Amino acid sequence: MQIEDALREDLAIIGLLNESEIPHVNSIDADGFVWFLEKADYFRVARDGDLLAGFLIGFLPGRPYDSLNYKWFSERYSSFLYVDRIVVSPEARGRGVGQSLYTDFARFASGKAERLTCEVNVRPSNEGSLRFHHAFGFVEVGRQETEGGSKEVCLMARELGTDLAPE
């Protein structure tokens, strides 16, 4: 498996993967992914041969990003690397794609951030993602409702400084 920077030519497949995971991630149009490619601190993909197996997008503090969850972390932490979204293709699940992306993400964060942060839906529930993040040492640091109360997220953080590996 190769972890490498996302390219413009990947955006169509990334968009399809993203849309297949709604409501666990929000819908993003093609222009939104171009914006991420230009503005995100981290936008990498996992390739397994010819398969684009997954992607992860992340931001450091101080970026011009209007996400309510990113703003929540920005108001509480001066040093973090925020996971905006991670998506693994159905064909690649259970093959370590998420672990590989998070390991690379933590490596990228080294010297730039003290912690990794993310949110996971609790309404509607995303139990698989909660289990995954707990296994990697993320703990709940808050909750908030989004989208006019139709969603509730568990806000999570994991301090850096130890190996990022599942328990």
C-alpha positions in Angstrom: 0.0 0.0 0.0 1.3 3.4 -0.9 0.3 6.7 0.9 0.8 9.7 -1.3 -0.5 13.2 -2.0 -3.9 13.4 -3.6 -3.8 14.7 -7.2 -6.4 16.6 -9.2 -7.0 13.5 -11.3 -8.0 11.6 -8.1 -10.8 14.0 -7.2 -13.5 12.3 -9.2 -12.9 9.0 -7.5 -12.5 10.7 -4.1 -15.8 12.5 -4.7 -17.6 9.2 -5.4 -16.0 7.5 -2.3 -17.1 10.5 -0.2 -20.7 10.5 -1.4 -20.9 6.7 -0.8 -20.3 7.3 2.9 -23.0 9.9 3.6 -24.2 10.4 6.4 -20.9 9.5 8.1 -19.3 12.3 6.2 -20.9 15.4 4.7 -21.5 15.7 1.0 -18.9 17.8 -0.9 -19.2 19.0 -4.5 -16.3 18.9 -7.0 -15.3 22.5 -6.2 -15.1 21.6 -2.5 -12.6 18.9 -3.2 -10.5 21.3 -5.3 -10.6 23.8 -2.4 -9.4 21.0 -0.1 -6.6 20.1 -2.5 -5.5 23.8 -2.5 -6.0 24.6 1.2 -5.7 21.5 3.4 -2.5 20.9 5.2 -2.8 17.2 4.6 -4.7 15.6 1.7 -3.4 12.1 1.0 -4.6 8.9 -0.6 -3.9 5.3 0.0 -3.3 3.3 -3.2 -3.5 -0.5 -3.3 -2.3 -1.3 -6.8 -4.7 0.5 -9.1 -7.4 0.9 -6.4 -7.7 4.2 -4.7 -8.3 2.6 -1.3 -9.0 5.6 0.8 -8.2 9.2 1.6 -7.7 11.5 4.6 -8.0 15.3 4.8 -6.6 17.3 7.7 -6.0 20.9 8.9 -3.7 22.6 11.3 -5.0 25.5 13.4 -5.5 29.0 11.9 -6.9 27.9 8.5 -9.8 29.7 6.8 -12.1 26.7 7.3 -15.7 27.2 8.3 -16.4 23.7 9.8 -18.2 23.9 13.1 -16.2 21.0 14.4 -12.9 22.5 13.3 -13.9 25.7 15.0 -14.7 23.8 18.2 -11.2 22.5 18.4 -9.7 25.9 17.4 -11.4 27.5 20.4 -10.0 25.0 22.8 -6.5 24.0 21.5 -3.6 25.9 20.1 -1.8 22.9 18.8 -3.7 20.2 16.9 -4.0 18.5 13.5 -7.7 18.0 12.7 -9.1 15.1 10.7 -11.7 16.6 8.5 -12.6 13.3 7.0 -11.3 9.8 6.3 -13.0 7.4 3.9 -11.9 3.9 3.1 -13.4 2.2 0.0 -15.7 -0.8 0.7 -13.3 -3.0 -1.3 -10.4 -2.1 0.9 -12.0 -2.4 4.4 -10.2 -4.6 6.9 -6.9 -4.4 5.0 -5.2 -1.7 7.2 -6.0 1.3 5.0 -7.3 3.4 7.9 -4.3 2.4 10.1 -1.9 3.3 7.3 -3.4 6.7 6.7 -3.5 7.5 10.4 0.1 6.4 10.9 1.2 8.7 8.0 -1.0 11.5 9.4 0.7 11.2 12.8 4.1 11.3 11.1 3.1 14.4 9.3 1.9 16.0 12.6 5.2 15.3 14.3 6.8 18.7 15.2 3.7 20.5 14.0 1.0 19.6 16.5 0.6 18.2 20.0 -2.5 16.1 19.3 -4.7 14.7 16.6 -8.4 15.6 16.7 -11.5 14.4 15.0 -15.2 14.0 15.4 -17.3 10.9 14.9 -21.1 10.8 14.5 -23.1 9.5 17.4 -26.4 10.5 15.8 -26.7 9.0 13.3 -24.3 6.4 14.8 -21.0 5.4 13.3 -20.0 2.6 15.7 -17.3 1.3 13.4 -15.5 4.6 13.4 -15.9 5.0 17.2 -14.3 1.6 17.7 -11.5 2.4 15.3 -10.7 5.7 17.0 -10.9 4.3 20.5 -8.5 1.5 19.5 -6.0 4.2 18.3 -6.1 6.0 21.7 -8.6 8.7 20.9 -10.7 9.8 23.8 -13.9 11.9 23.9 -13.3 15.5 24.8 -16.7 16.9 24.0 -19.9 16.6 22.0 -21.9 19.0 19.9 -25.0 19.0 17.7 -24.6 20.1 14.1 -26.9 20.5 11.1 -29.7 22.1 13.1 -29.7 19.3 15.6 -30.1 16.5 13.1 -26.6 15.2 13.9 -24.6 14.9 17.1 -20.8 14.3 17.1 -18.4 13.0 19.6 -15.3 15.3 19.5 -12.1 13.2 20.1 -8.4 13.9 20.7 -5.3 11.8 20.9 -2.1 13.3 22.3 1.0 12.7 20.2 4.3 11.5 21.6 3.6 7.7 21.7 3.3 5.3 18.8 0.0 5.4 16.9 -1.0 1.8 16.8 -4.2 0.0 17.6 -4.5 -1.6 21.1 
